[in-house]
Amino acid sequence: MAATTTVRVHRRKSPAAARRSETIAKARDRLVTAAARAWDALPHWERPHRSRKAPAATPDPAAAASIAAEACGTSSAGLAIAVTGPAGVLPVGDAAPSAAVGSPDAAPADAPTPASRPAADLLNPVRPATSQPLCAGAGAFQADPFIAARARRGTYALDAPSWRAFRSYVTDRSNFDELRAVGLAAMVRSHRSLSLALAAVILGALLTVAAMAAYLLLAPATADADSPYVTAEVSKPVSTPASQWKAGEIPSLYQSDAAWGATPYGQSTLADAAGAPTALAMAYVAVTGQADRTPVDFAQWAADHDLTASGVDTVSAYLTQSAADFGLTLNPIAGDAHSLRRAIVSNVPVLVVTEPGTFSPVASVVVLDDIDRDSRIVLHDPTSATRTGKSWDFDDITDAAAAVYEVYAA
């Protein structure tokens, strides 16, 4: 007959089981040590009687835990234990035997009985590694209230969601109790999830502030409802045909003209953001009388030199740097009424860089052309045919001017 071989397979414990076994072992060692201290703290008249002839038996911690569990109505693996001493198990409550009268271990007549002495007098409170309260007869052990509260939270049936379970979960105040007891700094150090949550809240607040600041700084400005710059467009703007362009006359060119309005310009199109190139094209025609260049050519120069942004400084830099390449010279002048009047009567185009929120939500450029019989300014606005067709007070122009340039041939 063939021989048979028996193979034993040793299954390793799971991490959770290993941690549970380790916790139980540490709790048992801690409680046995505390019980020994409690036995030493008892007066001799409160200790159970033992015969001097019989040697004292060494207590068995496992047996002591089993007896205490029976006294508390729980299993021996539970959390209720009895206090053990050198002579064995110290019975709980009134079950402790009394010493014989006249014996050396007999208690004095006026000595308090074990049942009448508070547990706190026998043993200092100890917090075991457990989340459940012990029975009243198990001694002076007290469960940690914070751990106990978290254990109760873990018993809620959140795997079967219900309004009652959710309400019980959100109304649990163990975290607030711990916050009042130890403070926020200690909680942050002991709870990694709380640290991450606070960091996320702070980061979110900083990002919100940064977004608001960026919006206030970068959002286009809008003119007030009663501002003289606010006008309603009554018709689609139509530019002066190239056949009518001639020296000494400023044509009306609009950035939204169908001939070039859809041309890309920076992050947008000429129709939306090319006020400066269109205004410079008008001045170029008036000074040179040539029709060989359109706003597309002036916008392409801005794109090639990365000057398509709509800020006042960028628009001014574009005008001054591009003029020479188109055969023009720009002379900066003051933006007061006297300087404007003197430049206009000199019969030269005058470019005015306007502040955001006046002629346009962003910085733009208008071309001053003439002064009418009412001493008001006639201008050409590349963003609006309506504003081009009306005359303007000098104060309206000076209030909107960020920079002013006279344009001459190079």
C-alpha positions in Angstrom: 0.0 0.0 0.0 1.3 3.3 -1.0 2.4 5.7 1.8 0.5 8.8 2.4 1.9 12.2 3.2 0.0 14.8 5.3 0.7 18.4 4.5 -0.2 21.1 6.9 -1.0 24.4 5.4 -0.4 27.4 7.7 -2.6 30.3 6.8 -1.3 33.7 7.6 -3.5 36.0 9.5 -4.9 39.0 7.7 -3.5 42.4 8.7 -6.8 43.2 10.4 -6.7 40.0 12.4 -3.1 40.5 13.4 -3.9 44.0 14.7 -6.9 42.8 16.6 -4.8 40.0 18.3 -2.1 42.5 19.1 -4.6 44.9 20.6 -6.2 42.2 22.8 -2.8 41.0 24.0 -1.8 44.6 25.0 -5.1 45.2 26.7 -4.8 41.9 28.7 -1.2 42.8 29.8 -2.2 46.3 30.8 -5.2 45.1 32.8 -3.3 42.4 34.7 -0.7 45.0 35.6 -3.4 47.4 36.8 -5.1 44.6 38.8 -1.8 43.9 40.6 -1.5 47.5 41.6 -5.0 47.5 42.8 -4.4 44.5 45.0 -1.3 46.1 46.5 -3.4 49.3 47.2 -6.1 47.3 49.2 -5.8 47.4 53.0 -5.2 44.0 54.5 -8.7 43.9 56.1 -10.3 44.3 52.7 -8.4 41.4 51.1 -10.0 38.0 50.9 -9.1 35.6 53.7 -6.6 32.8 53.0 -5.2 30.2 55.2 -1.7 30.6 56.4 -1.1 26.9 56.1 -1.9 26.6 52.4 0.5 28.3 50.0 -1.0 31.0 47.8 -1.8 30.0 44.3 -0.5 32.0 41.3 -3.5 33.6 39.6 -4.3 32.7 36.0 -5.1 36.0 34.1 -7.2 34.0 31.6 -9.3 32.4 34.3 -9.6 35.8 36.1 -11.0 37.3 32.9 -13.4 34.4 32.4 -14.8 34.8 36.0 -15.1 38.5 35.6 -16.9 38.1 32.3 -19.4 35.8 33.9 -20.0 38.5 36.6 -20.6 41.2 34.0 -22.6 39.1 31.7 -20.2 39.1 28.8 -17.9 36.7 27.1 -14.4 36.0 28.3 -13.0 37.7 25.1 -15.1 40.8 25.9 -14.0 44.0 27.5 -15.3 43.5 31.1 -12.5 42.0 33.4 -12.2 41.3 37.1 -9.4 42.6 39.3 -7.0 39.8 40.3 -4.5 39.6 43.0 -1.8 37.4 44.4 -4.4 35.2 46.2 -6.6 34.7 43.1 -9.6 36.5 41.9 -11.0 39.4 43.9 -14.8 38.8 43.8 -16.9 41.7 42.6 -19.3 43.7 44.7 -20.7 42.1 47.8 -19.6 38.6 46.8 -16.2 39.0 48.6 -15.8 36.7 51.6 -15.1 38.2 55.0 -12.2 37.2 57.2 -12.8 35.3 60.4 -13.3 37.3 63.5 -10.2 37.6 65.5 -7.8 36.6 62.7 -4.9 38.8 61.8 -6.6 39.7 58.5 -9.9 40.7 60.1 -11.0 44.2 59.4 -11.5 46.8 62.2 -15.0 47.3 63.3 -15.1 50.8 61.9 -13.5 49.9 58.6 -15.6 50.5 55.5 -16.7 47.4 53.6 -15.6 46.9 50.0 -19.1 47.5 48.7 -19.2 50.9 50.4 -15.9 52.2 49.1 -15.9 54.0 45.7 -13.9 52.3 43.0 -11.9 55.5 42.4 -10.4 55.1 45.9 -9.0 51.6 45.0 -7.5 52.3 41.6 -6.8 55.4 39.5 -8.9 55.6 36.3 -7.3 53.7 33.4 -8.3 54.0 29.8 -8.0 50.6 28.2 -7.5 50.0 24.5 -11.2 49.6 24.0 -14.2 51.6 22.8 -16.9 50.0 25.0 -17.7 50.8 28.7 -17.0 48.2 31.3 -19.5 46.8 33.8 -19.9 48.6 37.1 -18.4 45.7 39.1 -15.2 45.5 37.0 -13.3 48.1 38.9 -12.5 51.7 38.3 -11.7 51.3 34.6 -13.3 54.0 32.3 -13.6 53.9 28.5 -12.2 56.8 26.5 -15.3 58.9 25.6 -13.9 60.0 22.3 -13.1 56.5 21.2 -16.4 55.3 22.4 -18.2 58.0 20.4 -16.4 57.0 17.3 -17.2 53.4 17.9 -20.9 54.3 18.1 -20.6 56.2 14.8 -19.2 53.1 13.2 -22.3 51.1 14.1 -24.6 53.2 12.0 -25.9 51.4 9.0 -24.5 53.6 6.4 -24.2 50.7 4.0 -28.1 50.8 3.9 -28.6 54.6 3.6 -31.6 56.1 5.3 -32.6 59.5 6.6 -32.4 58.3 10.2 -28.9 56.9 9.8 -27.7 60.0 8.0 -29.2 62.3 10.7 -27.5 60.2 13.5 -24.2 60.5 11.7 -24.2 64.2 11.1 -25.5 65.1 14.6 -22.7 63.1 16.3 -20.7 65.6 18.3 -17.6 63.5 19.2 -15.3 65.6 17.0 -16.6 68.8 18.5 -16.1 67.4 22.0 -12.5 66.5 21.1 -11.9 69.9 19.6 -13.1 71.6 22.9 -11.0 69.2 25.0 -7.6 69.2 23.1 -7.8 72.2 20.8 -7.4 72.5 17.0 -3.6 72.2 16.9 -3.6 68.8 18.7 -6.4 67.5 16.5 -4.6 68.5 13.3 -1.5 66.7 14.5 -3.3 63.5 15.4 -5.7 63.4 12.4 -4.2 63.3 9.0 -7.5 63.6 7.3 -8.3 66.8 9.2 -4.9 68.3 8.2 -5.7 67.5 4.5 -9.2 69.0 4.8 -7.9 72.2 6.4 -5.2 72.5 3.7 -7.8 72.0 1.0 -10.0 74.7 2.5 -7.1 77.2 2.8 -6.0 76.4 -0.8 -9.6 76.9 -2.0 -9.9 80.2 -0.3 -6.6 81.4 -1.8 -7.7 80.3 -5.3 -11.0 82.1 -4.8 -9.3 85.3 -3.8 -6.8 85.0 -6.7 -9.7 84.5 -9.2 -11.6 87.5 -7.9 -8.5 89.6 -8.1 -7.8 88.4 -11.6 -11.4 89.2 -12.6 -11.2 92.7 -11.2 -7.9 93.4 -12.9 -8.5 91.8 -16.2 -12.3 92.2 -16.8 -13.2 94.8 -19.4 -14.4 98.1 -17.9 -17.9 99.3 -18.7 -19.1 102.9 -18.9 -21.9 104.2 -16.7 -25.4 104.3 -18.2 -25.4 108.1 -18.3 -21.9 108.3 -19.7 -21.5 110.4 -23.0 -19.5 107.5 -24.5 -22.5 105.1 -24.3 -24.4 105.2 -27.7 -26.7 102.8 -29.5 -25.6 101.5 -32.8 -28.4 102.2 -35.3 -26.8 100.8 -38.4 -24.0 98.5 -39.4 -20.8 100.4 -39.9 -19.6 100.9 -43.5 -16.0 102.0 -44.1 -15.0 104.6 -46.7 -14.2 102.8 -50.0 -10.6 102.6 -50.9 -11.3 104.4 -54.2 -12.0 107.5 -52.1 -8.9 107.5 -50.0 -6.6 110.5 -50.6 -4.0 112.6 -48.8 -5.3 115.2 -46.4 -8.5 113.5 -45.6 -9.1 110.9 -42.9 -11.3 108.0 -44.1 -13.8 106.3 -41.8 -12.5 102.8 -41.3 -14.2 100.3 -38.9 -12.6 97.2 -37.4 -15.8 95.2 -37.9 -15.9 95.8 -41.7 -16.7 92.7 -43.6 -13.6 93.0 -45.7 -11.3 92.3 -42.7 -13.4 91.9 -39.5 -13.0 88.1 -39.4 -9.2 88.2 -39.7 -7.5 86.6 -36.6 -5.9 89.1 -34.3 -4.1 87.8 -31.2 -6.6 85.7 -29.2 -9.6 87.3 -31.1 -10.3 88.9 -34.4 -10.0 92.4 -35.9 -13.7 93.0 -35.4 -13.3 92.6 -31.6 -9.9 94.0 -30.7 -8.2 95.8 -33.6 -9.0 99.4 -32.7 -5.3 100.5 -32.7 -4.3 99.0 -36.1 -7.5 100.4 -37.7 -6.9 103.9 -36.3 -3.3 103.8 -37.5 -4.5 102.8 -41.0 -6.7 105.9 -41.1 -3.8 108.2 -40.1 -1.6 106.5 -42.7 -4.0 107.2 -45.5 -4.5 110.8 -44.5 -0.7 111.4 -44.3 0.5 109.5 -47.3 -2.6 109.4 -49.6 -1.8 105.7 -50.5 -4.3 102.9 -50.6 -1.8 100.1 -50.7 -2.3 99.1 -47.0 -5.4 98.1 -45.1 -6.0 97.5 -41.4 -5.0 93.9 -42.0 -1.4 94.9 -42.7 -1.2 97.0 -39.6 -2.8 94.2 -37.5 -0.3 91.7 -38.9 2.6 93.9 -37.7 1.1 93.9 -34.2 0.8 90.1 -34.3 4.4 89.6 -35.6 5.7 91.8 -32.7 3.4 90.3 -30.0 1.7 93.7 -29.4 -2.0 92.6 -29.7 -2.9 93.1 -26.1 -5.6 95.7 -25.2 -3.9 97.5 -22.4 -3.0 101.2 -22.6 0.8 100.6 -22.4 0.7 97.9 -25.1 -1.4 100.1 -27.4 0.9 103.0 -26.9 4.0 100.8 -27.5 2.4 99.5 -30.7 1.7 103.0 -32.1 5.2 104.3 -31.4 7.1 101.2 -32.5 5.2 100.5 -35.7 5.0 104.0 -37.1 8.6 104.0 -38.6 7.9 100.8 -40.5 5.0 102.4 -42.2 6.8 105.7 -43.0 5.2 107.7 -40.2 6.5 109.8 -37.3 4.5 110.1 -34.0 5.0 113.1 -31.8 3.5 112.8 -28.3 1.7 115.9 -26.9 -0.2 116.8 -23.8 -3.8 115.7 -23.5 -5.2 119.1 -22.4 -7.7 121.1 -24.5 -5.2 123.7 -25.6 -2.8 121.1 -27.0 -5.6 119.3 -28.8 -6.9 122.4 -30.4 -3.5 123.5 -31.6 -2.8 120.1 -33.1 -6.2 119.8 -34.9 -5.9 123.2 -36.5 -2.5 122.2 -37.8 -4.4 119.9 -40.1 -2.6 116.7 -39.0 -4.2 113.5 -37.7 -4.2 113.2 -33.9 -4.3 109.8 -32.4 -5.8 109.6 -28.9 -5.3 106.4 -26.8 -8.5 106.1 -24.8 -8.9 104.7 -21.3 -10.9 101.4 -20.8 -14.6 102.0 -20.2 -14.9 105.1 -22.3 -15.0 104.7 -26.1 -14.5 100.9 -25.6 -14.5 98.4 -22.7 -10.7 98.1 -23.3 -8.1 100.6 -24.4 -8.7 101.8 -27.9 -7.7 104.6 -30.3 -9.7 107.4 -31.9 -8.5 109.8 -34.6 -9.3 113.5 -34.2 -10.2 115.2 -37.5 -11.6 118.7 -37.2 -13.4 121.3 -35.0 -17.0 122.2 -36.1 -18.7 125.6 -35.9 -19.9 124.9 -32.4 -16.3 124.4 -31.2 -16.7 120.7 -30.8 -14.4 118.0 -32.0 -15.1 115.8 -35.0 -13.4 112.4 -34.8 -13.3 108.9 -36.3 -13.9 106.0 -33.9 -12.9 102.6 -35.4 -15.3 100.8 -33.0 -18.5 102.7 -33.7 -20.1 104.5 -36.6 -22.5 106.2 -34.2 -19.8 107.8 -32.1 -18.0 108.8 -35.4 -21.1 110.6 -36.6 -21.4 112.9 -33.5 -19.4 115.8 -32.3 -17.7 115.9 -28.9 -16.9 118.4 -26.2 -13.2 118.9 -25.5 -13.8 117.7 -21.9 -15.1 114.4 -23.1 -11.9 113.8 -25.1 -9.5 115.0 -22.4 -11.2 112.9 -19.8 -10.9 109.8 -21.9 -7.3 110.4 -23.1 -4.5 108.2 -21.8 -2.0 109.3 -24.5 -2.1 111.7 -27.5 0.1 111.6 -30.6 0.4 113.9 -33.7 1.1 112.0 -36.9 3.5 113.2 -39.6 5.2 111.7 -42.6 8.7 110.3 -41.8 
